[in-house]
Amino acid sequence: MDFLKKLVGPKALLPPIAVLMLVAGNSDSLLYNEGTLTRIILGITVAVSLLGFSKPQVLSDLITTGPQIFINREWYRFYTGCLIHADFAHLVFNMFTLYSFGSLFEQTFFFAYFDNLNGPLLCIIVYMTAMVISSIPSMIQHKNDWSYATLGASGEISTVVAVCALTFSDQQILVFGIPMSAPLYLVLYLGISTYYSFRKNSRINHTAHLAGTVFGLAVATLWGLYNNFNLWPDFFNFLFN
């Protein structure tokens, strides 16, 4: 815990939070360009993950487990567990996905204002909320299981992918060199996550993928309705055509 206080204590968190808020609060300035938030989030995640690879104690201090959250009340683990990864391949896959969809995710809210909150700040709020929402189901399921732990940014990245697939349903995505529509990719991803979430022998937290995806669809749906636009007809049109 001493390491945790040094690494993610209030003072240590001030610089990255200040940068994020500065960017979000100056979306009309030269500081903000499309993809800036994505690169900042990616940089912070990569830095903490690489530190975790070299120092096992970092993983122990930051990883997310049910008992530590519900029994020890260490709520910060909802966030810190999303900044570390199991191995380099896990990190690369998640960061590649975030980089691929991040700019589209930012475009969703870029010119938006909601109750005096500008678009980039909305991106931060949605992303950080997804960190918690995507982890809640598996943490409740394993709230007394000290042997179960989860880590990685897959849950909130699933939210990013879902928002993009519903908002920009005309986009084509290359999956292992095979082109497919964003809606079809999302349906396949959601189906695989749902199937594996019921398999107890999987080492991947597919429940977090599923929860993050559902949250992303809800956010995009509500955002579309707020702007008097129903996104689902286009989604189904590009899914079946």
C-alpha positions as CSV (number, residue, x, y, z in Angstrom):
1,M,0.0,0.0,0.0
2,D,2.9,2.4,0.5
3,F,3.8,2.0,-3.2
4,L,0.2,2.7,-4.1
5,K,0.2,5.9,-2.1
6,K,3.3,7.0,-3.9
7,L,2.1,5.9,-7.4
8,V,-1.6,6.8,-7.4
9,G,-1.9,9.0,-4.3
10,P,-3.7,12.4,-4.7
11,K,-0.4,14.3,-5.4
12,A,0.8,11.8,-8.0
13,L,-2.6,11.9,-9.7
14,L,-2.7,15.7,-10.0
15,P,-0.4,16.0,-13.1
16,P,-2.3,13.6,-15.4
17,I,-5.7,14.8,-14.2
18,A,-4.6,18.4,-14.7
19,V,-3.5,17.7,-18.3
20,L,-6.8,15.9,-19.0
21,M,-8.9,18.7,-17.5
22,L,-6.8,21.4,-19.3
23,V,-7.3,19.7,-22.6
24,A,-11.0,19.2,-21.9
25,G,-11.5,22.8,-20.7
26,N,-9.9,24.3,-23.8
27,S,-11.4,22.3,-26.7
28,D,-11.5,25.4,-28.8
29,S,-7.8,26.2,-28.2
30,L,-4.8,25.1,-30.2
31,L,-4.0,22.6,-27.4
32,Y,-6.9,20.4,-28.4
33,N,-6.8,18.4,-31.6
34,E,-8.8,15.3,-32.5
35,G,-7.2,12.3,-30.9
36,T,-5.4,14.3,-28.2
37,L,-7.4,12.7,-25.3
38,T,-6.9,9.2,-26.8
39,R,-3.1,9.7,-26.9
40,I,-3.0,11.0,-23.3
41,I,-5.1,8.1,-22.0
42,L,-3.0,5.7,-24.1
43,G,0.2,7.2,-22.8
44,I,-0.8,7.0,-19.1
45,T,-2.1,3.4,-19.5
46,V,1.1,2.2,-21.3
47,A,3.4,3.9,-18.7
48,V,1.6,2.3,-15.7
49,S,1.3,-1.1,-17.5
50,L,5.1,-1.2,-18.3
51,L,5.8,-0.4,-14.7
52,G,3.6,-3.3,-13.7
53,F,5.5,-5.7,-15.9
54,S,8.8,-4.8,-14.2
55,K,7.5,-4.6,-10.6
56,P,5.1,-7.4,-9.5
57,Q,4.2,-5.4,-6.4
58,V,2.6,-2.8,-8.7
59,L,0.1,-5.4,-10.0
60,S,-0.7,-6.4,-6.5
61,D,-1.3,-2.8,-5.4
62,L,-3.4,-1.8,-8.4
63,I,-5.3,-5.0,-9.5
64,T,-9.1,-5.2,-9.1
65,T,-10.6,-7.8,-6.8
66,G,-14.1,-8.1,-5.3
67,P,-13.1,-8.5,-1.7
68,Q,-10.7,-5.5,-1.8
69,I,-13.5,-3.4,-3.2
70,F,-16.5,-4.6,-1.2
71,I,-14.8,-5.7,2.0
72,N,-11.8,-3.4,2.2
73,R,-13.6,-0.5,0.5
74,E,-10.7,0.2,-1.8
75,W,-12.9,1.8,-4.5
76,Y,-9.9,3.2,-6.3
77,R,-9.2,-0.3,-7.7
78,F,-12.1,0.2,-10.2
79,Y,-9.8,2.6,-11.9
80,T,-6.3,1.4,-11.2
81,G,-7.0,-2.1,-12.4
82,C,-7.8,-0.6,-15.8
83,L,-4.3,0.9,-16.1
84,I,-2.4,-2.4,-15.8
85,H,-2.3,-5.5,-18.1
86,A,-1.5,-9.2,-17.8
87,D,1.2,-9.2,-20.5
88,F,2.6,-7.2,-23.5
89,A,0.2,-8.8,-26.0
90,H,-2.8,-7.9,-23.8
91,L,-1.5,-4.3,-23.6
92,V,-0.8,-4.0,-27.3
93,F,-4.2,-5.4,-28.4
94,N,-6.1,-3.1,-26.1
95,M,-4.1,0.0,-27.0
96,F,-4.3,-0.7,-30.7
97,T,-8.1,-1.0,-30.4
98,L,-8.2,2.3,-28.4
99,Y,-6.0,4.1,-30.9
100,S,-8.1,2.7,-33.8
101,F,-11.4,3.9,-32.4
102,G,-10.4,6.8,-30.1
103,S,-10.6,9.6,-32.7
104,L,-14.1,8.5,-33.7
105,F,-15.1,8.3,-30.1
106,E,-14.0,11.9,-29.6
107,Q,-15.8,13.0,-32.7
108,T,-19.0,11.8,-31.2
109,F,-18.9,14.5,-28.5
110,F,-16.4,16.9,-30.0
111,F,-18.7,19.8,-30.8
112,A,-21.2,18.9,-28.1
113,Y,-22.3,20.9,-25.0
114,F,-24.4,19.4,-22.3
115,D,-25.3,21.4,-19.2
116,N,-22.1,23.5,-19.7
117,L,-20.0,20.4,-20.1
118,N,-18.0,20.5,-23.4
119,G,-17.4,17.6,-25.7
120,P,-13.9,16.5,-24.5
121,L,-14.9,16.6,-20.9
122,L,-17.9,14.4,-21.8
123,C,-15.5,11.9,-23.3
124,I,-13.5,11.7,-20.1
125,I,-16.7,11.3,-18.0
126,V,-18.0,8.5,-20.3
127,Y,-14.6,6.7,-20.3
128,M,-14.1,6.9,-16.6
129,T,-17.7,5.8,-15.9
130,A,-17.1,2.8,-18.2
131,M,-14.1,1.8,-16.1
132,V,-16.5,1.3,-13.1
133,I,-19.6,0.1,-15.0
134,S,-17.7,-2.6,-16.9
135,S,-16.2,-4.1,-13.7
136,I,-19.2,-4.1,-11.5
137,P,-20.9,-7.3,-12.7
138,S,-17.8,-9.5,-12.3
139,M,-16.9,-7.8,-9.0
140,I,-20.4,-8.5,-7.6
141,Q,-20.2,-12.1,-8.9
142,H,-16.8,-12.6,-7.1
143,K,-17.2,-10.2,-4.2
144,N,-16.0,-12.8,-1.7
145,D,-13.5,-14.6,-3.9
146,W,-9.9,-13.6,-3.1
147,S,-8.6,-15.9,-5.8
148,Y,-10.4,-13.9,-8.6
149,A,-8.8,-10.7,-10.0
150,T,-9.3,-8.7,-13.1
151,L,-7.1,-6.2,-14.9
152,G,-6.9,-4.3,-18.2
153,A,-8.7,-1.6,-20.2
154,S,-10.9,-4.0,-22.2
155,G,-14.2,-3.0,-20.5
156,E,-14.0,0.7,-21.2
157,I,-12.5,0.1,-24.6
158,S,-15.6,-2.0,-25.3
159,T,-17.6,1.1,-24.5
160,V,-15.6,3.1,-26.9
161,V,-16.1,0.5,-29.7
162,A,-19.8,0.3,-29.0
163,V,-20.3,4.1,-29.1
164,C,-18.4,4.3,-32.4
165,A,-20.2,1.3,-34.0
166,L,-23.6,2.8,-33.3
167,T,-22.8,6.4,-34.0
168,F,-20.7,5.8,-37.2
169,S,-22.4,2.7,-38.5
170,D,-21.3,3.3,-42.0
171,Q,-17.7,2.7,-41.1
172,Q,-15.8,-0.4,-42.4
173,I,-13.4,-2.3,-40.1
174,L,-10.6,-4.7,-41.1
175,V,-10.6,-7.7,-38.8
176,F,-7.6,-10.0,-39.7
177,G,-7.6,-8.5,-43.1
178,I,-11.4,-9.1,-43.6
179,P,-13.5,-6.0,-44.2
180,M,-16.8,-5.8,-42.3
181,S,-19.2,-3.2,-41.2
182,A,-18.9,-1.6,-37.8
183,P,-22.4,-3.0,-36.7
184,L,-21.4,-6.5,-37.8
185,Y,-18.1,-6.3,-35.9
186,L,-20.0,-5.2,-32.8
187,V,-22.6,-7.9,-33.0
188,L,-19.9,-10.6,-33.4
189,Y,-17.9,-9.1,-30.5
190,L,-21.0,-8.9,-28.3
191,G,-22.0,-12.5,-29.2
192,I,-18.6,-13.9,-28.4
193,S,-18.4,-11.9,-25.1
194,T,-21.8,-13.1,-24.1
195,Y,-21.0,-16.8,-24.9
196,Y,-17.7,-16.8,-23.0
197,S,-19.1,-14.8,-20.0
198,F,-20.9,-18.0,-19.1
199,R,-17.8,-20.2,-19.4
200,K,-16.1,-20.5,-16.0
201,N,-12.8,-21.8,-17.5
202,S,-12.0,-18.6,-19.4
203,R,-9.2,-16.4,-18.1
204,I,-10.6,-13.4,-19.9
205,N,-13.2,-11.2,-18.2
206,H,-15.7,-11.3,-21.0
207,T,-18.4,-10.1,-18.6
208,A,-16.5,-6.8,-18.5
209,H,-16.5,-6.7,-22.3
210,L,-20.3,-7.4,-22.3
211,A,-21.1,-4.8,-19.7
212,G,-18.9,-2.2,-21.4
213,T,-20.5,-2.8,-24.7
214,V,-24.0,-2.5,-23.3
215,F,-23.1,0.7,-21.5
216,G,-21.6,2.1,-24.7
217,L,-24.8,1.3,-26.7
218,A,-26.9,3.0,-24.0
219,V,-24.7,6.1,-24.0
220,A,-24.8,6.4,-27.8
221,T,-28.6,5.8,-27.9
222,L,-29.3,8.4,-25.3
223,W,-26.9,10.9,-26.9
224,G,-28.6,10.4,-30.2
225,L,-32.0,10.9,-28.7
226,Y,-30.8,14.0,-26.9
227,N,-29.8,15.4,-30.3
228,N,-33.2,14.3,-31.8
229,F,-31.7,11.5,-33.8
230,N,-32.4,7.8,-33.7
231,L,-29.1,5.9,-34.5
232,W,-30.6,2.4,-34.7
233,P,-32.2,2.4,-38.1
234,D,-28.9,3.2,-39.8
235,F,-27.2,0.6,-37.5
236,F,-29.6,-2.2,-38.7
237,N,-29.4,-1.0,-42.3
238,F,-25.6,-1.3,-42.4
239,L,-25.8,-4.6,-40.4
240,F,-27.9,-6.4,-42.9
241,N,-26.7,-4.7,-46.1
